[in-house]
Amino acid sequence: MDIVIFLAPFSLGLGLVALGAFWWTLRDGQYQDPAGDAARILIDEPEDRPAA
């Protein structure tokens, strides 16, 4: 039962760190253009190909 006293606050703290990282990415603008990112994958640019 002593391990629960250690693991419960540790898991809550880890969850808060993950939530903070998520909020940081939201404020940083990581999710602003999902449609453009999806379309950019389909563009076949010549400089992306290996040299022949």
mmCIF entry with sequence, helices, sheets and N, C-alpha, C, O atoms, coordinates in Angstrom:
data_MODEL
# 
_entry.id   MODEL 
# 
_entity.id                         1 
_entity.type                       polymer 
_entity.pdbx_number_of_molecules   1 
# 
_entity_poly.entity_id                      1 
_entity_poly.type                           'polypeptide(L)' 
_entity_poly.nstd_linkage                   no 
_entity_poly.nstd_monomer                   no 
_entity_poly.pdbx_seq_one_letter_code       MDIVIFLAPFSLGLGLVALGAFWWTLRDGQYQDPAGDAARILIDEPEDRPAA 
_entity_poly.pdbx_seq_one_letter_code_can   MDIVIFLAPFSLGLGLVALGAFWWTLRDGQYQDPAGDAARILIDEPEDRPAA 
_entity_poly.pdbx_strand_id                 A 
# 
loop_
_entity_poly_seq.entity_id 
_entity_poly_seq.num 
_entity_poly_seq.mon_id 
_entity_poly_seq.hetero 
1 1  MET n 
1 2  ASP n 
1 3  ILE n 
1 4  VAL n 
1 5  ILE n 
1 6  PHE n 
1 7  LEU n 
1 8  ALA n 
1 9  PRO n 
1 10 PHE n 
1 11 SER n 
1 12 LEU n 
1 13 GLY n 
1 14 LEU n 
1 15 GLY n 
1 16 LEU n 
1 17 VAL n 
1 18 ALA n 
1 19 LEU n 
1 20 GLY n 
1 21 ALA n 
1 22 PHE n 
1 23 TRP n 
1 24 TRP n 
1 25 THR n 
1 26 LEU n 
1 27 ARG n 
1 28 ASP n 
1 29 GLY n 
1 30 GLN n 
1 31 TYR n 
1 32 GLN n 
1 33 ASP n 
1 34 PRO n 
1 35 ALA n 
1 36 GLY n 
1 37 ASP n 
1 38 ALA n 
1 39 ALA n 
1 40 ARG n 
1 41 ILE n 
1 42 LEU n 
1 43 ILE n 
1 44 ASP n 
1 45 GLU n 
1 46 PRO n 
1 47 GLU n 
1 48 ASP n 
1 49 ARG n 
1 50 PRO n 
1 51 ALA n 
1 52 ALA n 
# 
_struct_asym.id          A 
_struct_asym.entity_id   1 
# 
loop_
_struct_conf.conf_type_id 
_struct_conf.id 
_struct_conf.pdbx_PDB_helix_id 
_struct_conf.beg_label_comp_id 
_struct_conf.beg_label_asym_id 
_struct_conf.beg_label_seq_id 
_struct_conf.pdbx_beg_PDB_ins_code 
_struct_conf.end_label_comp_id 
_struct_conf.end_label_asym_id 
_struct_conf.end_label_seq_id 
_struct_conf.pdbx_end_PDB_ins_code 
_struct_conf.beg_auth_comp_id 
_struct_conf.beg_auth_asym_id 
_struct_conf.beg_auth_seq_id 
_struct_conf.end_auth_comp_id 
_struct_conf.end_auth_asym_id 
_struct_conf.end_auth_seq_id 
_struct_conf.pdbx_PDB_helix_class 
_struct_conf.details 
_struct_conf.pdbx_PDB_helix_length 
HELX_P HELX_P1 AA1 ASP A 2  ? ASP A 28 ? ASP A 2  ASP A 28 1 ? 27 
HELX_P HELX_P2 AA2 PRO A 34 ? LEU A 42 ? PRO A 34 LEU A 42 1 ? 9  
HELX_P HELX_P3 AA3 PRO A 46 ? ASP A 48 ? PRO A 46 ASP A 48 5 ? 3  
# 
_struct_conf_type.id          HELX_P 
_struct_conf_type.criteria    ? 
_struct_conf_type.reference   ? 
# 
loop_
_atom_site.group_PDB 
_atom_site.id 
_atom_site.type_symbol 
_atom_site.label_atom_id 
_atom_site.label_alt_id 
_atom_site.label_comp_id 
_atom_site.label_asym_id 
_atom_site.label_entity_id 
_atom_site.label_seq_id 
_atom_site.pdbx_PDB_ins_code 
_atom_site.Cartn_x 
_atom_site.Cartn_y 
_atom_site.Cartn_z 
_atom_site.occupancy 
_atom_site.B_iso_or_equiv 
_atom_site.pdbx_formal_charge 
_atom_site.auth_seq_id 
_atom_site.auth_comp_id 
_atom_site.auth_asym_id 
_atom_site.auth_atom_id 
_atom_site.pdbx_PDB_model_num 
ATOM 1   N N  . MET A 1 1  ? 0.814  -1.191 0.000   1.00 0.00 ? 1  MET A N  1 
ATOM 2   C CA . MET A 1 1  ? 0.000  0.000  0.000   1.00 0.00 ? 1  MET A CA 1 
ATOM 3   C C  . MET A 1 1  ? 0.862  1.261  0.000   1.00 0.00 ? 1  MET A C  1 
ATOM 4   O O  . MET A 1 1  ? 0.403  2.329  -0.407  1.00 0.00 ? 1  MET A O  1 
ATOM 5   N N  . ASP A 1 2  ? 2.100  1.141  0.453   1.00 0.00 ? 2  ASP A N  1 
ATOM 6   C CA . ASP A 1 2  ? 2.976  2.307  0.470   1.00 0.00 ? 2  ASP A CA 1 
ATOM 7   C C  . ASP A 1 2  ? 3.338  2.776  -0.937  1.00 0.00 ? 2  ASP A C  1 
ATOM 8   O O  . ASP A 1 2  ? 3.611  3.957  -1.152  1.00 0.00 ? 2  ASP A O  1 
ATOM 9   N N  . ILE A 1 3  ? 3.339  1.844  -1.895  1.00 0.00 ? 3  ILE A N  1 
ATOM 10  C CA . ILE A 1 3  ? 3.695  2.213  -3.263  1.00 0.00 ? 3  ILE A CA 1 
ATOM 11  C C  . ILE A 1 3  ? 2.639  3.118  -3.877  1.00 0.00 ? 3  ILE A C  1 
ATOM 12  O O  . ILE A 1 3  ? 2.964  3.952  -4.722  1.00 0.00 ? 3  ILE A O  1 
ATOM 13  N N  . VAL A 1 4  ? 1.383  2.973  -3.473  1.00 0.00 ? 4  VAL A N  1 
ATOM 14  C CA . VAL A 1 4  ? 0.306  3.822  -3.995  1.00 0.00 ? 4  VAL A CA 1 
ATOM 15  C C  . VAL A 1 4  ? 0.539  5.277  -3.584  1.00 0.00 ? 4  VAL A C  1 
ATOM 16  O O  . VAL A 1 4  ? 0.242  6.194  -4.349  1.00 0.00 ? 4  VAL A O  1 
ATOM 17  N N  . ILE A 1 5  ? 1.055  5.482  -2.407  1.00 0.00 ? 5  ILE A N  1 
ATOM 18  C CA . ILE A 1 5  ? 1.335  6.833  -1.928  1.00 0.00 ? 5  ILE A CA 1 
ATOM 19  C C  . ILE A 1 5  ? 2.409  7.494  -2.797  1.00 0.00 ? 5  ILE A C  1 
ATOM 20  O O  . ILE A 1 5  ? 2.412  8.714  -2.961  1.00 0.00 ? 5  ILE A O  1 
ATOM 21  N N  . PHE A 1 6  ? 3.308  6.699  -3.345  1.00 0.00 ? 6  PHE A N  1 
ATOM 22  C CA . PHE A 1 6  ? 4.340  7.225  -4.229  1.00 0.00 ? 6  PHE A CA 1 
ATOM 23  C C  . PHE A 1 6  ? 3.837  7.351  -5.667  1.00 0.00 ? 6  PHE A C  1 
ATOM 24  O O  . PHE A 1 6  ? 4.092  8.361  -6.323  1.00 0.00 ? 6  PHE A O  1 
ATOM 25  N N  . LEU A 1 7  ? 3.125  6.336  -6.162  1.00 0.00 ? 7  LEU A N  1 
ATOM 26  C CA . LEU A 1 7  ? 2.750  6.304  -7.574  1.00 0.00 ? 7  LEU A CA 1 
ATOM 27  C C  . LEU A 1 7  ? 1.595  7.241  -7.925  1.00 0.00 ? 7  LEU A C  1 
ATOM 28  O O  . LEU A 1 7  ? 1.560  7.764  -9.038  1.00 0.00 ? 7  LEU A O  1 
ATOM 29  N N  . ALA A 1 8  ? 0.667  7.465  -7.025  1.00 0.00 ? 8  ALA A N  1 
ATOM 30  C CA . ALA A 1 8  ? -0.471 8.332  -7.332  1.00 0.00 ? 8  ALA A CA 1 
ATOM 31  C C  . ALA A 1 8  ? -0.026 9.766  -7.629  1.00 0.00 ? 8  ALA A C  1 
ATOM 32  O O  . ALA A 1 8  ? -0.420 10.300 -8.666  1.00 0.00 ? 8  ALA A O  1 
ATOM 33  N N  . PRO A 1 9  ? 0.757  10.409 -6.793  1.00 0.00 ? 9  PRO A N  1 
ATOM 34  C CA . PRO A 1 9  ? 1.209  11.762 -7.150  1.00 0.00 ? 9  PRO A CA 1 
ATOM 35  C C  . PRO A 1 9  ? 2.145  11.780 -8.361  1.00 0.00 ? 9  PRO A C  1 
ATOM 36  O O  . PRO A 1 9  ? 2.142  12.732 -9.141  1.00 0.00 ? 9  PRO A O  1 
ATOM 37  N N  . PHE A 1 10 ? 2.938  10.730 -8.510  1.00 0.00 ? 10 PHE A N  1 
ATOM 38  C CA . PHE A 1 10 ? 3.830  10.652 -9.664  1.00 0.00 ? 10 PHE A CA 1 
ATOM 39  C C  . PHE A 1 10 ? 3.029  10.592 -10.963 1.00 0.00 ? 10 PHE A C  1 
ATOM 40  O O  . PHE A 1 10 ? 3.369  11.278 -11.926 1.00 0.00 ? 10 PHE A O  1 
ATOM 41  N N  . SER A 1 11 ? 1.976  9.786  -11.004 1.00 0.00 ? 11 SER A N  1 
ATOM 42  C CA . SER A 1 11 ? 1.167  9.676  -12.219 1.00 0.00 ? 11 SER A CA 1 
ATOM 43  C C  . SER A 1 11 ? 0.388  10.963 -12.481 1.00 0.00 ? 11 SER A C  1 
ATOM 44  O O  . SER A 1 11 ? 0.223  11.355 -13.636 1.00 0.00 ? 11 SER A O  1 
ATOM 45  N N  . LEU A 1 12 ? -0.086 11.618 -11.443 1.00 0.00 ? 12 LEU A N  1 
ATOM 46  C CA . LEU A 1 12 ? -0.764 12.895 -11.629 1.00 0.00 ? 12 LEU A CA 1 
ATOM 47  C C  . LEU A 1 12 ? 0.212  13.954 -12.149 1.00 0.00 ? 12 LEU A C  1 
ATOM 48  O O  . LEU A 1 12 ? -0.140 14.743 -13.026 1.00 0.00 ? 12 LEU A O  1 
ATOM 49  N N  . GLY A 1 13 ? 1.402  13.974 -11.626 1.00 0.00 ? 13 GLY A N  1 
ATOM 50  C CA . GLY A 1 13 ? 2.410  14.916 -12.106 1.00 0.00 ? 13 GLY A CA 1 
ATOM 51  C C  . GLY A 1 13 ? 2.795  14.660 -13.550 1.00 0.00 ? 13 GLY A C  1 
ATOM 52  O O  . GLY A 1 13 ? 2.969  15.601 -14.325 1.00 0.00 ? 13 GLY A O  1 
ATOM 53  N N  . LEU A 1 14 ? 2.929  13.407 -13.915 1.00 0.00 ? 14 LEU A N  1 
ATOM 54  C CA . LEU A 1 14 ? 3.262  13.051 -15.288 1.00 0.00 ? 14 LEU A CA 1 
ATOM 55  C C  . LEU A 1 14 ? 2.137  13.459 -16.238 1.00 0.00 ? 14 LEU A C  1 
ATOM 56  O O  . LEU A 1 14 ? 2.397  13.928 -17.347 1.00 0.00 ? 14 LEU A O  1 
ATOM 57  N N  . GLY A 1 15 ? 0.903  13.284 -15.808 1.00 0.00 ? 15 GLY A N  1 
ATOM 58  C CA . GLY A 1 15 ? -0.236 13.720 -16.615 1.00 0.00 ? 15 GLY A CA 1 
ATOM 59  C C  . GLY A 1 15 ? -0.261 15.227 -16.780 1.00 0.00 ? 15 GLY A C  1 
ATOM 60  O O  . GLY A 1 15 ? -0.587 15.725 -17.858 1.00 0.00 ? 15 GLY A O  1 
ATOM 61  N N  . LEU A 1 16 ? 0.080  15.963 -15.728 1.00 0.00 ? 16 LEU A N  1 
ATOM 62  C CA . LEU A 1 16 ? 0.127  17.421 -15.819 1.00 0.00 ? 16 LEU A CA 1 
ATOM 63  C C  . LEU A 1 16 ? 1.247  17.887 -16.747 1.00 0.00 ? 16 LEU A C  1 
ATOM 64  O O  . LEU A 1 16 ? 1.086  18.876 -17.463 1.00 0.00 ? 16 LEU A O  1 
ATOM 65  N N  . VAL A 1 17 ? 2.364  17.195 -16.741 1.00 0.00 ? 17 VAL A N  1 
ATOM 66  C CA . VAL A 1 17 ? 3.453  17.527 -17.661 1.00 0.00 ? 17 VAL A CA 1 
ATOM 67  C C  . VAL A 1 17 ? 3.003  17.301 -19.100 1.00 0.00 ? 17 VAL A C  1 
ATOM 68  O O  . VAL A 1 17 ? 3.277  18.132 -19.967 1.00 0.00 ? 17 VAL A O  1 
ATOM 69  N N  . ALA A 1 18 ? 2.320  16.197 -19.368 1.00 0.00 ? 18 ALA A N  1 
ATOM 70  C CA . ALA A 1 18 ? 1.828  15.912 -20.715 1.00 0.00 ? 18 ALA A CA 1 
ATOM 71  C C  . ALA A 1 18 ? 0.791  16.952 -21.139 1.00 0.00 ? 18 ALA A C  1 
ATOM 72  O O  . ALA A 1 18 ? 0.801  17.397 -22.286 1.00 0.00 ? 18 ALA A O  1 
ATOM 73  N N  . LEU A 1 19 ? -0.085 17.337 -20.245 1.00 0.00 ? 19 LEU A N  1 
ATOM 74  C CA . LEU A 1 19 ? -1.079 18.358 -20.551 1.00 0.00 ? 19 LEU A CA 1 
ATOM 75  C C  . LEU A 1 19 ? -0.412 19.699 -20.824 1.00 0.00 ? 19 LEU A C  1 
ATOM 76  O O  . LEU A 1 19 ? -0.828 20.427 -21.726 1.00 0.00 ? 19 LEU A O  1 
ATOM 77  N N  . GLY A 1 20 ? 0.611  20.028 -20.056 1.00 0.00 ? 20 GLY A N  1 
ATOM 78  C CA . GLY A 1 20 ? 1.355  21.262 -20.289 1.00 0.00 ? 20 GLY A CA 1 
ATOM 79  C C  . GLY A 1 20 ? 2.049  21.256 -21.641 1.00 0.00 ? 20 GLY A C  1 
ATOM 80  O O  . GLY A 1 20 ? 2.079  22.280 -22.324 1.00 0.00 ? 20 GLY A O  1 
ATOM 81  N N  . ALA A 1 21 ? 2.609  20.116 -22.038 1.00 0.00 ? 21 ALA A N  1 
ATOM 82  C CA . ALA A 1 21 ? 3.255  20.012 -23.347 1.00 0.00 ? 21 ALA A CA 1 
ATOM 83  C C  . ALA A 1 21 ? 2.234  20.171 -24.469 1.00 0.00 ? 21 ALA A C  1 
ATOM 84  O O  . ALA A 1 21 ? 2.527  20.788 -25.494 1.00 0.00 ? 21 ALA A O  1 
ATOM 85  N N  . PHE A 1 22 ? 1.046  19.621 -24.282 1.00 0.00 ? 22 PHE A N  1 
ATOM 86  C CA . PHE A 1 22 ? -0.007 19.769 -25.283 1.00 0.00 ? 22 PHE A CA 1 
ATOM 87  C C  . PHE A 1 22 ? -0.429 21.226 -25.422 1.00 0.00 ? 22 PHE A C  1 
ATOM 88  O O  . PHE A 1 22 ? -0.563 21.731 -26.537 1.00 0.00 ? 22 PHE A O  1 
ATOM 89  N N  . TRP A 1 23 ? -0.639 21.901 -24.302 1.00 0.00 ? 23 TRP A N  1 
ATOM 90  C CA . TRP A 1 23 ? -1.017 23.327 -24.344 1.00 0.00 ? 23 TRP A CA 1 
ATOM 91  C C  . TRP A 1 23 ? 0.090  24.162 -24.986 1.00 0.00 ? 23 TRP A C  1 
ATOM 92  O O  . TRP A 1 23 ? -0.193 25.125 -25.700 1.00 0.00 ? 23 TRP A O  1 
ATOM 93  N N  . TRP A 1 24 ? 1.338  23.800 -24.737 1.00 0.00 ? 24 TRP A N  1 
ATOM 94  C CA . TRP A 1 24 ? 2.456  24.521 -25.324 1.00 0.00 ? 24 TRP A CA 1 
ATOM 95  C C  . TRP A 1 24 ? 2.426  24.408 -26.855 1.00 0.00 ? 24 TRP A C  1 
ATOM 96  O O  . TRP A 1 24 ? 2.656  25.392 -27.559 1.00 0.00 ? 24 TRP A O  1 
ATOM 97  N N  . THR A 1 25 ? 2.141  23.207 -27.362 1.00 0.00 ? 25 THR A N  1 
ATOM 98  C CA . THR A 1 25 ? 2.071  23.040 -28.813 1.00 0.00 ? 25 THR A CA 1 
ATOM 99  C C  . THR A 1 25 ? 0.881  23.792 -29.396 1.00 0.00 ? 25 THR A C  1 
ATOM 100 O O  . THR A 1 25 ? 0.965  24.299 -30.515 1.00 0.00 ? 25 THR A O  1 
ATOM 101 N N  . LEU A 1 26 ? -0.222 23.873 -28.662 1.00 0.00 ? 26 LEU A N  1 
ATOM 102 C CA . LEU A 1 26 ? -1.365 24.648 -29.137 1.00 0.00 ? 26 LEU A CA 1 
ATOM 103 C C  . LEU A 1 26 ? -1.023 26.127 -29.238 1.00 0.00 ? 26 LEU A C  1 
ATOM 104 O O  . LEU A 1 26 ? -1.338 26.769 -30.240 1.00 0.00 ? 26 LEU A O  1 
ATOM 105 N N  . ARG A 1 27 ? -0.384 26.670 -28.216 1.00 0.00 ? 27 ARG A N  1 
ATOM 106 C CA . ARG A 1 27 ? -0.027 28.087 -28.212 1.00 0.00 ? 27 ARG A CA 1 
ATOM 107 C C  . ARG A 1 27 ? 1.059  28.400 -29.231 1.00 0.00 ? 27 ARG A C  1 
ATOM 108 O O  . ARG A 1 27 ? 1.135  29.524 -29.727 1.00 0.00 ? 27 ARG A O  1 
ATOM 109 N N  . ASP A 1 28 ? 1.898  27.425 -29.547 1.00 0.00 ? 28 ASP A N  1 
ATOM 110 C CA . ASP A 1 28 ? 2.998  27.626 -30.488 1.00 0.00 ? 28 ASP A CA 1 
ATOM 111 C C  . ASP A 1 28 ? 2.532  27.559 -31.937 1.00 0.00 ? 28 ASP A C  1 
ATOM 112 O O  . ASP A 1 28 ? 3.299  27.888 -32.841 1.00 0.00 ? 28 ASP A O  1 
ATOM 113 N N  . GLY A 1 29 ? 1.291  27.138 -32.178 1.00 0.00 ? 29 GLY A N  1 
ATOM 114 C CA . GLY A 1 29 ? 0.751  27.107 -33.531 1.00 0.00 ? 29 GLY A CA 1 
ATOM 115 C C  . GLY A 1 29 ? 1.084  25.857 -34.313 1.00 0.00 ? 29 GLY A C  1 
ATOM 116 O O  . GLY A 1 29 ? 1.162  25.908 -35.540 1.00 0.00 ? 29 GLY A O  1 
ATOM 117 N N  . GLN A 1 30 ? 1.281  24.736 -33.642 1.00 0.00 ? 30 GLN A N  1 
ATOM 118 C CA . GLN A 1 30 ? 1.644  23.506 -34.330 1.00 0.00 ? 30 GLN A CA 1 
ATOM 119 C C  . GLN A 1 30 ? 0.500  22.930 -35.160 1.00 0.00 ? 30 GLN A C  1 
ATOM 120 O O  . GLN A 1 30 ? 0.744  22.160 -36.089 1.00 0.00 ? 30 GLN A O  1 
ATOM 121 N N  . TYR A 1 31 ? -0.731 23.285 -34.845 1.00 0.00 ? 31 TYR A N  1 
ATOM 122 C CA . TYR A 1 31 ? -1.889 22.668 -35.498 1.00 0.00 ? 31 TYR A CA 1 
ATOM 123 C C  . TYR A 1 31 ? -2.663 23.671 -36.343 1.00 0.00 ? 31 TYR A C  1 
ATOM 124 O O  . TYR A 1 31 ? -3.871 23.513 -36.517 1.00 0.00 ? 31 TYR A O  1 
ATOM 125 N N  . GLN A 1 32 ? -2.008 24.694 -36.870 1.00 0.00 ? 32 GLN A N  1 
ATOM 126 C CA . GLN A 1 32 ? -2.706 25.762 -37.567 1.00 0.00 ? 32 GLN A CA 1 
ATOM 127 C C  . GLN A 1 32 ? -3.125 25.388 -38.988 1.00 0.00 ? 32 GLN A C  1 
ATOM 128 O O  . GLN A 1 32 ? -4.153 25.877 -39.456 1.00 0.00 ? 32 GLN A O  1 
ATOM 129 N N  . ASP A 1 33 ? -2.382 24.552 -39.682 1.00 0.00 ? 33 ASP A N  1 
ATOM 130 C CA . ASP A 1 33 ? -2.660 24.265 -41.090 1.00 0.00 ? 33 ASP A CA 1 
ATOM 131 C C  . ASP A 1 33 ? -2.641 22.762 -41.368 1.00 0.00 ? 33 ASP A C  1 
ATOM 132 O O  . ASP A 1 33 ? -1.761 22.287 -42.086 1.00 0.00 ? 33 ASP A O  1 
ATOM 133 N N  . PRO A 1 34 ? -3.594 22.003 -40.814 1.00 0.00 ? 34 PRO A N  1 
ATOM 134 C CA . PRO A 1 34 ? -3.569 20.553 -41.062 1.00 0.00 ? 34 PRO A CA 1 
ATOM 135 C C  . PRO A 1 34 ? -3.890 20.188 -42.511 1.00 0.00 ? 34 PRO A C  1 
ATOM 136 O O  . PRO A 1 34 ? -3.375 19.189 -43.014 1.00 0.00 ? 34 PRO A O  1 
ATOM 137 N N  . ALA A 1 35 ? -4.725 20.967 -43.193 1.00 0.00 ? 35 ALA A N  1 
ATOM 138 C CA . ALA A 1 35 ? -5.051 20.657 -44.586 1.00 0.00 ? 35 ALA A CA 1 
ATOM 139 C C  . ALA A 1 35 ? -3.835 20.892 -45.474 1.00 0.00 ? 35 ALA A C  1 
ATOM 140 O O  . ALA A 1 35 ? -3.576 20.107 -46.386 1.00 0.00 ? 35 ALA A O  1 
ATOM 141 N N  . GLY A 1 36 ? -3.097 21.950 -45.223 1.00 0.00 ? 36 GLY A N  1 
ATOM 142 C CA . GLY A 1 36 ? -1.892 22.222 -46.008 1.00 0.00 ? 36 GLY A CA 1 
ATOM 143 C C  . GLY A 1 36 ? -0.822 21.174 -45.783 1.00 0.00 ? 36 GLY A C  1 
ATOM 144 O O  . GLY A 1 36 ? -0.134 20.774 -46.723 1.00 0.00 ? 36 GLY A O  1 
ATOM 145 N N  . ASP A 1 37 ? -0.674 20.727 -44.550 1.00 0.00 ? 37 ASP A N  1 
ATOM 146 C CA . ASP A 1 37 ? 0.309  19.682 -44.254 1.00 0.00 ? 37 ASP A CA 1 
ATOM 147 C C  . ASP A 1 37 ? -0.053 18.379 -44.956 1.00 0.00 ? 37 ASP A C  1 
ATOM 148 O O  . ASP A 1 37 ? 0.824  17.675 -45.455 1.00 0.00 ? 37 ASP A O  1 
ATOM 149 N N  . ALA A 1 38 ? -1.338 18.061 -44.994 1.00 0.00 ? 38 ALA A N  1 
ATOM 150 C CA . ALA A 1 38 ? -1.768 16.831 -45.653 1.00 0.00 ? 38 ALA A CA 1 
ATOM 151 C C  . ALA A 1 38 ? -1.551 16.920 -47.160 1.00 0.00 ? 38 ALA A C  1 
ATOM 152 O O  . ALA A 1 38 ? -1.169 15.930 -47.784 1.00 0.00 ? 38 ALA A O  1 
ATOM 153 N N  . ALA A 1 39 ? -1.785 18.078 -47.749 1.00 0.00 ? 39 ALA A N  1 
ATOM 154 C CA . ALA A 1 39 ? -1.598 18.238 -49.194 1.00 0.00 ? 39 ALA A CA 1 
ATOM 155 C C  . ALA A 1 39 ? -0.127 18.266 -49.556 1.00 0.00 ? 39 ALA A C  1 
ATOM 156 O O  . ALA A 1 39 ? 0.242  17.812 -50.639 1.00 0.00 ? 39 ALA A O  1 
ATOM 157 N N  . ARG A 1 40 ? 0.718  18.781 -48.690 1.00 0.00 ? 40 ARG A N  1 
ATOM 158 C CA . ARG A 1 40 ? 2.146  18.882 -48.960 1.00 0.00 ? 40 ARG A CA 1 
ATOM 159 C C  . ARG A 1 40 ? 2.805  17.509 -49.084 1.00 0.00 ? 40 ARG A C  1 
ATOM 160 O O  . ARG A 1 40 ? 3.836  17.377 -49.744 1.00 0.00 ? 40 ARG A O  1 
ATOM 161 N N  . ILE A 1 41 ? 2.231  16.503 -48.466 1.00 0.00 ? 41 ILE A N  1 
ATOM 162 C CA . ILE A 1 41 ? 2.778  15.149 -48.562 1.00 0.00 ? 41 ILE A CA 1 
ATOM 163 C C  . ILE A 1 41 ? 2.649  14.621 -49.990 1.00 0.00 ? 41 ILE A C  1 
ATOM 164 O O  . ILE A 1 41 ? 3.495  13.856 -50.453 1.00 0.00 ? 41 ILE A O  1 
ATOM 165 N N  . LEU A 1 42 ? 1.587  15.033 -50.684 1.00 0.00 ? 42 LEU A N  1 
ATOM 166 C CA . LEU A 1 42 ? 1.308  14.507 -52.015 1.00 0.00 ? 42 LEU A CA 1 
ATOM 167 C C  . LEU A 1 42 ? 2.091  15.195 -53.120 1.00 0.00 ? 42 LEU A C  1 
ATOM 168 O O  . LEU A 1 42 ? 2.093  14.707 -54.250 1.00 0.00 ? 42 LEU A O  1 
ATOM 169 N N  . ILE A 1 43 ? 2.756  16.309 -52.841 1.00 0.00 ? 43 ILE A N  1 
ATOM 170 C CA . ILE A 1 43 ? 3.509  17.041 -53.857 1.00 0.00 ? 43 ILE A CA 1 
ATOM 171 C C  . ILE A 1 43 ? 4.800  16.274 -54.166 1.00 0.00 ? 43 ILE A C  1 
ATOM 172 O O  . ILE A 1 43 ? 5.571  15.931 -53.270 1.00 0.00 ? 43 ILE A O  1 
ATOM 173 N N  . ASP A 1 44 ? 5.008  16.020 -55.453 1.00 0.00 ? 44 ASP A N  1 
ATOM 174 C CA . ASP A 1 44 ? 6.195  15.293 -55.894 1.00 0.00 ? 44 ASP A CA 1 
ATOM 175 C C  . ASP A 1 44 ? 7.190  16.291 -56.468 1.00 0.00 ? 44 ASP A C  1 
ATOM 176 O O  . ASP A 1 44 ? 7.150  16.602 -57.658 1.00 0.00 ? 44 ASP A O  1 
ATOM 177 N N  . GLU A 1 45 ? 8.067  16.784 -55.633 1.00 0.00 ? 45 GLU A N  1 
ATOM 178 C CA . GLU A 1 45 ? 9.047  17.783 -56.056 1.00 0.00 ? 45 GLU A CA 1 
ATOM 179 C C  . GLU A 1 45 ? 10.333 17.088 -56.514 1.00 0.00 ? 45 GLU A C  1 
ATOM 180 O O  . GLU A 1 45 ? 10.765 16.115 -55.897 1.00 0.00 ? 45 GLU A O  1 
ATOM 181 N N  . PRO A 1 46 ? 10.931 17.575 -57.571 1.00 0.00 ? 46 PRO A N  1 
ATOM 182 C CA . PRO A 1 46 ? 12.143 16.918 -58.099 1.00 0.00 ? 46 PRO A CA 1 
ATOM 183 C C  . PRO A 1 46 ? 13.316 16.914 -57.116 1.00 0.00 ? 46 PRO A C  1 
ATOM 184 O O  . PRO A 1 46 ? 14.102 15.966 -57.119 1.00 0.00 ? 46 PRO A O  1 
ATOM 185 N N  . GLU A 1 47 ? 13.456 17.925 -56.293 1.00 0.00 ? 47 GLU A N  1 
ATOM 186 C CA . GLU A 1 47 ? 14.599 17.960 -55.368 1.00 0.00 ? 47 GLU A CA 1 
ATOM 187 C C  . GLU A 1 47 ? 14.458 16.951 -54.241 1.00 0.00 ? 47 GLU A C  1 
ATOM 188 O O  . GLU A 1 47 ? 15.414 16.728 -53.499 1.00 0.00 ? 47 GLU A O  1 
ATOM 189 N N  . ASP A 1 48 ? 13.295 16.337 -54.093 1.00 0.00 ? 48 ASP A N  1 
ATOM 190 C CA . ASP A 1 48 ? 13.107 15.315 -53.072 1.00 0.00 ? 48 ASP A CA 1 
ATOM 191 C C  . ASP A 1 48 ? 13.586 13.940 -53.540 1.00 0.00 ? 48 ASP A C  1 
ATOM 192 O O  . ASP A 1 48 ? 13.770 13.033 -52.729 1.00 0.00 ? 48 ASP A O  1 
ATOM 193 N N  . ARG A 1 49 ? 13.787 13.791 -54.854 1.00 0.00 ? 49 ARG A N  1 
ATOM 194 C CA . ARG A 1 49 ? 14.190 12.496 -55.399 1.00 0.00 ? 49 ARG A CA 1 
ATOM 195 C C  . ARG A 1 49 ? 15.704 12.314 -55.259 1.00 0.00 ? 49 ARG A C  1 
ATOM 196 O O  . ARG A 1 49 ? 16.456 13.288 -55.309 1.00 0.00 ? 49 ARG A O  1 
ATOM 197 N N  . PRO A 1 50 ? 16.144 11.078 -55.085 1.00 0.00 ? 50 PRO A N  1 
ATOM 198 C CA . PRO A 1 50 ? 17.599 10.832 -55.054 1.00 0.00 ? 50 PRO A CA 1 
ATOM 199 C C  . PRO A 1 50 ? 18.216 11.042 -56.435 1.00 0.00 ? 50 PRO A C  1 
ATOM 200 O O  . PRO A 1 50 ? 17.544 10.889 -57.455 1.00 0.00 ? 50 PRO A O  1 
ATOM 201 N N  . ALA A 1 51 ? 19.486 11.391 -56.457 1.00 0.00 ? 51 ALA A N  1 
ATOM 202 C CA . ALA A 1 51 ? 20.184 11.606 -57.731 1.00 0.00 ? 51 ALA A CA 1 
ATOM 203 C C  . ALA A 1 51 ? 20.317 10.286 -58.488 1.00 0.00 ? 51 ALA A C  1 
ATOM 204 O O  . ALA A 1 51 ? 20.576 9.234  -57.903 1.00 0.00 ? 51 ALA A O  1 
ATOM 205 N N  . ALA A 1 52 ? 20.136 10.371 -59.783 1.00 0.00 ? 52 ALA A N  1 
ATOM 206 C CA . ALA A 1 52 ? 20.193 9.156  -60.613 1.00 0.00 ? 52 ALA A CA 1 
ATOM 207 C C  . ALA A 1 52 ? 21.625 8.743  -60.899 1.00 0.00 ? 52 ALA A C  1 
ATOM 208 O O  . ALA A 1 52 ? 21.855 7.745  -61.581 1.00 0.00 ? 52 ALA A O  1 
# 
